[in-house]
Each structure stands twice: as C-alpha cells, then as structure tokens.
C-alpha cells in the first residue's frame, strides 16, 4: 500500500486494477442519526473519476480520550475486500456519474 502525491490518499491494487482510497469519515457521534456512526472510506480507480463512499457499521465506542483512528491503521485487506464488495454491488469505477454510497459489514463484505 503506497501513498500517492497527497499524504491522505493511499494506493491499493484489487483484481489487478489500481485504486486510490482515503478515510472519508472517522467513527464518531452523529446528531443526524442520534447515535454512533462507523468509518467511511472514499475510493476511486486511479484512472477514473467516479468515487464510491464505502460505509462500515459502527463498532465499539472508544474509551474517552482514546486516540482517533488514523488511515494508516486500516488494514489493506479490509480495504481490498470492501472495494471488491462495492464492485460486486454494482459500482462501475470507470463510468461517469455521481458518487455511490455502499454499506458493507465490519469485514468489508
């Protein structure tokens, strides 16, 4: 998993295709849903422009004062599986269009 030009984006290869991802949202409290929300990552094909926002379910709430989740702490296998699930759900990374939101389980499936 190599970094791209921007420090917050990472490269990953899934099925022989290059993708770029970044942490879109850290887990945290949301007044919109009146509860805890999980993390979300934004993914796009390196040659494409259409993004997918992959949302994970909320996990355990961290203890008070615990450090925030950093993108480098996210397992590459989890990201790869989530990208595969997004493609299986109908996301076409090289097509044009609006950003697609896809919800996966905690394992990325």
N, C-alpha and C positions, 0 to 999 in steps of 0.2 A: 504494500500500500504506500504509494509515493505521494508527496504533496505536489500540488500544482503551483502556479505563479502566486495565487493568493494563499495566505497562510491558513485560512479556514477551510479550504477545499482539499479533498483527498481523491486520488485516482484509485480505481479498482477495476479489475477485469472479471467479467462474468460471461461465461459461454464464448470466450474468445473475443468479446467486444469490450472496448474501453469506456468506462463510465466515470463521471465526476460526481462526488457527493459532498454534502456539508450538513452540519447539525442545524436544522431549521428552528427547533424549539426544544428547550430543556424541559425535563419533568418539573411540574410545579402546580401551584394552586391557581385555579381559574374561577373568577366570579361568574363567567358566562355559563359554565356548566355546574356551578356551585359544588365543585369538587376538585379532586386531584386529576391532572392530565398527564399523559405519558409523553415521551420524547417523540419528535418527528424529524425525519431527515429528508432533504430535498436532493433529488437525483436527476441527472440528465446524461444523455450519451455525449461523449466528448465532441462528436461531430454534429450533434443535433442541438436544437434549442428548446424542445418541449420538455418540461420538467414534470416530475411526479413527486408529490409530497407523501411519504410513507409514514403513517402514524402507528405508533406502538401503544398498547394499553398501559394504563398507569400501573406501576409496580408498587413496591412498598414505599411508604413515605420515608424520606431520610430523616435521621435524627436532627434535632435543632443544632445548627452550627456546623453541620457536615459540609465538606467542600462540594461545589457544584460539579455536575457531570461535564467532563471535557471530551471533545470529539476524539482525541487520541485514545480514550479509554473504551471506545466502542469497538467490539470485535469485528474484524474484517469478514469473518464467516457469517455473522449476523447480517451485515450489510449486503453481502452477496446473496444470501438466501432471500432477503427482503426484496431485492431487485428482481430476482427470479420470480418471486410471487407476484410482483407488480406486472411483469410481462405476461405471466400466465393469466392474470386478471383482466388483461386487455389493453394495457398501456403499450402504445407504439412509440418508442423513443425517437425514431427518426421522422415521425409525422409532424405536421404543423397543428397548432391548436392551443387551447388553454391548458393550464396546469391541471393535472389529475390528482385527486386525493384518494389514497388507497389505505385501508386499515388492515393491519396484519396482527398476528398473535405475538406473544412475547418472544417466540423463537424465530420470528420473521416469516413464518409460513402462512 
